[in-house]
Amino acid sequence: MAGKQLSKELSFPDNHQAGVLYGELNKNLHLVEQNIGVTIHVRGNGVHISGLGHEVDLTADLLEQFYNLLSKGFKLYSSDFAFGLRVLEATPKARLDKIFLDKVYITAQNRVISPKTQNQKFYIDAIRNNDIVFGIGPAGTGKTYLAVAMAVSALVSGQAKSIILTRPAVEAGEKLGFLPGDLAQKVNPYLRPLHDALSDMLGPERSADLIEQGVIEIAPLAFMRGRTLSDAFIILDEAQNTTREQMKMFLTRIGFDSSAVITGDVTQVDLPRSEQSGLLHAKNLLHGIPGIAFCNFSRQDVVRHPLVQKIIAAYEKSGNKHGSITKLNNPRNK
């Protein structure tokens, strides 16, 4: 039985903001039509929405909230409609301005970095309010990128005197010994994503200058042993590839006036089968300790190409069928 067809009229008083909301040649409205299944007709500075009742209400709420964001100075991109729709589908009473207007950092290209999902907002707030935060979830959910943005913001505002970015250099099907160069050159490919994130936020020249001055340090996890890291914002990326001993070593490096963010994807562990992921062990061991927060992301938080979300879902479905992501979602620990 088909649902009841309804229609709704919306009016947007500011013609310029209405034009930005609609997009060039009504591109944004067409995206909404395709994603929700409604029909939208533009009538001057207003729109007529028709379709199933709940879909019409969802569309109206989405457009009204984005118009409200525009009136508050929000720079709207077409991709934001997909993010906003995802939030409202999951939580119909959600307020998008509470998420989208949370400016984490403004990049060298004058692009505002802000959360795009409720979990990302929770993650940002957790980093602000805790000394140690774990961000756990699949690729493309913004775990590392937002952590780097928070680190740069802390550095620029004087909350941190340095940034330390580290990753375990774990062989993922390739042997380090066969790579050319000395140790630093061998591990550099593992650290490239962190360099890219910094370059995007600070610009290549300023990023390189701060690294040369030692204000920003990017190094393999093994280089952290024996150190005390104070007055720093520290990020451990790809933490699913730490052993239990390495995770303990890292967590006990944290000194006074420092914050640490640990990110990882427990479905992509590259450790030998006999090794338990230090990330999984820490998740079970440290849960509930005041000052330590755990943020869990899902494929609904993916902010890359729309196909990435579908790819993750396909792998999750395949993994469940074959039992490869049971037992703490770790394919290596059986």
N, C-alpha and C positions, 0 to 999 in steps of 0.2 A: 504493500500500500504506500503510495507516494505521499510525502509530507505536504503540508499546507503551503501554498504559494502566497507570498506576501510582498509588499513593496514599501519603500521608505524614501522620504525626501530629506536631503541634507543641504544646508546653506552655509557657505564660507564667505564671510563679509569682505575679507581682504583679497582682492583680485590677484595680487602678485603671489601671495602665499598659496592661494588656491591653485595657481598655475604651477608652482613648485610641487605642490602635493600631487597634482595630476601627472606631472612629468611631461617631457617633450612628446608631442603628439599623443598625449594621454597614456604614455608608456606604463606608468605606475599603476594606473587603473586597469589596464589590460592584464598586468601581472596578477593583480588581486582577483580579477575575473577568472583567470586560469587556475589559480591556486584554491579559490574557495568555491567556485561554481556558480557565481551570481552573474547577473547582467547589469552593467552600469552605463547610464546615459548622462552625458554632461549637458547641463542647461545653464549657461552663463557661469555664475559663481556658485552654482549648486549642482548636485547630482541626484539622479533617480536610481535607486537600487531595487532590483527585483530578483526573486528566487525563493528558496525554502526559508521558512521563518527564522530558524536559528542561524542560517548562513547570512541572511540579510542583517540580522542583529550583530553578528560578528564583524561583517564588513563595515557597518556604520561605526561600531566602536573603534575599529582599527583606523579608519579615516579621520574620525574626530580626534582621536588621541595623537595622531601624527600632525594634524593641523595645530593642535595645542602645543606640540613640541616645536613646530616651526615658529609659532608666536613667541617662544622663549629663546629663539636664536639657534635652534638645533639645525645642523647642516645635514640635510636628508639625502641619502643615497637609495637607489632602487633596491639594493640588496637588503636594506633595513626592513622592507615590507615582509620579507620572508621571515626575518628574525622576530619582528613584532607579532606576526601571525602565529608563530610557534609558541610564543609566550602566552598569548591570549587563548589559544586552543588548550593549553595545559592548565592555565589558571584564568578563567574568564573575567575575574574581577581585578586582575593585575593592572597596575598603573605603569605604563611604559616610561613616563617621565622619571620615575624613581630609579629606573635602570639606565636608560639611554643618556640622561643628563649628568651621570656620574663621570666627570672628566678625570681620567687617570693621568693622562699626559698628552701634550700637543707635540707632534713630531716636527722634525726639521722641515718637512714639507707642509707644515701647518695643518696636518690631519689630526683630528681629535681621536684619541684612543679611549674607548669607553666599553663597558660590558654590553653584551648583546643578548644575553639570556639570564634567567633568574639565578642559575647556578654560578655564572660568571660574576654576577653582582655579589652573591654570597661569598665567593672566593676572594674578591677584592676587599670586602668588609672584614673577612677573617684575617687577611694579611695585615690590615690596619689595626686589628684588635688583639693579635696574638704574636708571640715571639717566634713560634715555629708552626708552619702550615704545610700540610701535605695536599697536593692536587693530583688526584688519581682519575684517569679516564683515557678514552681512545684518542687517536691522533686527530688534530684539527679542532680541538675544543678550546684552544687559546691558553692552555695551562702555562706553557713556557713564555709565550709572548706577553701575556698580561703580567706575569711575574717580573719579566725584564722591564716592562713599563713602570711597574711599581718601584723597582730598584732605581731606575733613572730618575723618577720623580723624587724619591727619597734623597738621592745624591744632589740634585739641583736645589732642593729646598733646605739642604743642610742637615737633614735627619740622619744621614749616613755619610761617613767620610770616604768610604770606598765601596766598590761593588766587586764581588768575587763570584764568578760563574764557573761551574765545574761539571764535568760529566765523567762517568766511568768509560774507559777506552776498552770496551769489550768486543772481541772478534765476533762479528755476525756473519759467519760463513767465509770470511777471508782472514788470512794470517797477516798480522802486522809485520812480521819479519820479511815478507816479500815486498812490502812497500818501500819506495826509495827514500833516501835521506836519513837524518839522525832521528832521535826519539821525538823531538818536538815536531819535526816534519811528518813523522809517521802518524802522530795522534791528531794533527791539525784538522784532517777531514771530519773527525768526530766532534770537533768544536765549532765547525763552520756555521751551523744553525744559530749559535749564540752570537757569533760575529755579525751575521746577517741581521738579526733582530736589533742589535745595538746600532748598526749602520743605518737602519731604517728610521730609528728614533732620533739619533743624534746627528746623523749625516756622516758620511765616510771619513771626512777629515777630522772632525771633532772626536769621533769615536777612536780613531787611530791615535790622536794626540793624548787622550786620556789613558789609553792602554800603554803608550810609551812612557807616560809619567808615572805609571803604576797605580793610578787612581782606580782604574778598572783592570782586573786580572781575570784572564780566561785560561784555565789550566785543567789537565786531567785530574781526576779524583786522587790518584796516588800522590800527587804533589801536596795534598793537604795534610798528610801525616806529620805529627809532631808539632803542628802550629796551633796558636790560639788566635782566633779571628774576632777581634773587637772593633766596635764602631763601624760595622760593615753590614751591608745587605748581601746575603749569601744565597745563591741558587744552586741546588743540585738537580740537574736535569737527567732524564733517562734513568731514574733511580731504580727502576725494575731490574736493571742489570748490575746492581750492587749486591755483594754477598752480605750476610748478616754481620760479619766482622767489619766490612767496609762501611756499612750504614752506622754501626756503633762508633767507628772511628770518626766519621763525619759529624755526627750529632754531638760528640764530645769535644769538637773543635770550637764550638760556638762560645764566644766570650761576652763580656759586658757590652750593653748597648748595641747588640747585634740582632738582626732578624734573619730567619732562614726560611726559604721555600723549597720544598722537595717535590718534584714532579715526576710522573711516570705512568706507563700504560702496562698493567699487569697481564695483558694478553700478548705482549711482545717481549717475552723474556728470552735473552740470548745466552744465558748461563748454561753450563753443563747440567745434565739431568740430575746429577747428584747434589747440586747446589740449590738451596732455597733462596728465593729472592729476598734481599734485605728489606725491600719496600713492603712486601707482604708480611714479613715478620714484624716490622715496626708498626704496621697498621694494627695488628692484633695485640702487640705488646704495649703500645703507648696510648691506645684509645682511652679517652676519659681523663687524661692528665690535664689539669688546668694550664692554660697557656699554649697548649698544642691543639690545633684544629685540623680536621680532615674534611676535605671537599671532594665529593665524588661526582664526576662528570659522566654523561652518557652520550649516545649518538645524537640525541636531541640538541646537544650543545655544540655540535660541529658547525664551525663558521667558515669552512672552506667551500669549494665548489659543491653544489647540491648533490652531485653524484657520490661524494665522499660518504655522506650519511647512508646512502643506499648500499655502498660497498661494505661499510662496517656492519650494517644489518645482515647482509648476505653471509659474511664471515661468521657472525655470531650464530646465525641459524645453522650453518654448516658445522660449526664447532659443537653446538649442542647436540646435533644428530650423532656425531662421532665421539662425544664425551671428551673433547679435547680442551674444554674450558670449564670443566667442573673442578672441584677442589680449589677454591679460592681463585678461580679463573686463571690458573697458571698451567699452561700446557706442558711445562717442563717438570712439574712436581707431581708425580703420580704415586 
